Every structure is written in C-alpha cells, then in structure tokens.
Amino acid sequence: MNQVNLIGRLTRDPDVRYNQNQMAVARFSLAINSGYGDNERTDYPNIVVFGKSAENCEKYLAKGRLVAVNGRIQTGSYQNKDGNTVYT
C-alpha cells in the first residue's frame, strides 16, 4: 500500500492553476523537521493537490501554516533542456 502522512509547515503559498479540463491543481512544498541535535534535518517534499481540495488549499492555506497531508508518494522524471534526466 502506498500511503503517507506528512506534517509540516508550508514553505510558500499554494500556487493554484487550472488544467485543460478546468480542474484546479494546487502545488506547494512542506518543511518537515526530523531528528534532533547534530542529527536534525529538514526535508522539503513537493505536494500536488487536485479538484475541490486544491481550491480549499488556495482559500485556507498560507506560507508558514502548519498542515497535515495524507496521500501517496509518486515519482517521475523528465528531460531538462541540457538533455539530462531529472527525477522528481
């Protein structure tokens, strides 16, 4: 099963755009701290939200707000303009 629960703070306001089917797509990233002392680290996963949930993100979320995200992890790749493969 591919399910993840993340809790962190938004690093920027959600960016909402509409695709060709007029579905809202929100994008933002979270700052998630883990560990402590010298072993403390911060991860910045990118989050993508669709439909009515994306519209709610735009309405209620802002940079710095603490949020919990429940979803799945998906990876992808593309070729950049230099011809190198970039993994997301």
C-alpha positions in Angstrom: 0.0 0.0 0.0 1.4 3.4 -0.9 0.2 5.8 1.8 2.0 8.6 3.5 1.1 11.1 6.3 3.2 14.2 6.5 3.1 17.1 9.0 5.0 20.3 8.3 4.9 24.0 7.5 4.2 25.4 4.1 7.3 27.0 2.5 5.2 29.1 0.2 1.6 30.0 -0.6 -0.2 27.3 -2.7 0.0 28.0 -6.4 -3.3 27.1 -8.0 -3.8 26.7 -11.7 -6.5 25.1 -13.8 -5.8 22.4 -16.4 -7.5 21.9 -19.8 -10.5 20.2 -18.1 -10.9 23.2 -15.8 -9.8 21.1 -12.8 -7.9 23.1 -10.1 -4.3 21.9 -9.4 -2.5 23.3 -6.3 1.2 23.0 -5.8 3.3 23.8 -2.7 6.0 22.3 -0.5 6.3 21.5 3.1 9.3 21.9 5.5 9.4 18.7 7.6 11.9 18.5 10.5 13.2 15.2 11.8 15.9 14.2 14.3 17.4 16.4 16.9 20.7 17.9 17.9 23.5 17.3 15.3 21.3 14.8 13.6 18.5 17.3 12.8 17.5 17.6 9.2 14.7 19.2 7.2 13.0 17.7 4.1 11.1 19.7 1.5 8.7 17.4 -0.4 6.6 18.9 -3.2 2.9 18.4 -2.8 0.2 18.4 -5.6 -3.5 18.6 -4.8 -6.4 18.3 -7.3 -10.0 19.4 -7.6 -12.0 20.9 -4.8 -9.2 20.1 -2.3 -6.9 22.3 -4.4 -9.4 25.2 -4.3 -9.6 24.8 -0.5 -5.8 24.9 -0.2 -5.8 28.2 -2.0 -8.6 29.5 0.2 -7.3 28.4 3.7 -3.6 27.8 3.5 -0.7 30.2 3.5 3.1 30.2 3.9 4.2 29.2 7.4 0.9 27.4 8.3 1.3 24.0 10.0 -0.6 21.4 8.0 -1.1 17.6 7.8 -1.2 15.9 4.4 -2.5 12.4 3.7 -1.8 10.9 0.3 0.6 8.8 -1.7 4.1 9.1 -2.9 4.7 9.2 -6.7 7.9 9.7 -8.5 8.5 10.9 -12.1 11.2 12.1 -14.4 11.7 14.4 -17.4 14.5 15.6 -19.7 15.8 19.1 -19.0 17.0 21.4 -21.7 20.5 20.0 -21.4 19.3 16.5 -22.1 19.8 15.3 -18.6 17.2 13.2 -16.8 15.8 14.9 -13.7 13.9 12.8 -11.2 11.1 14.2 -9.1 
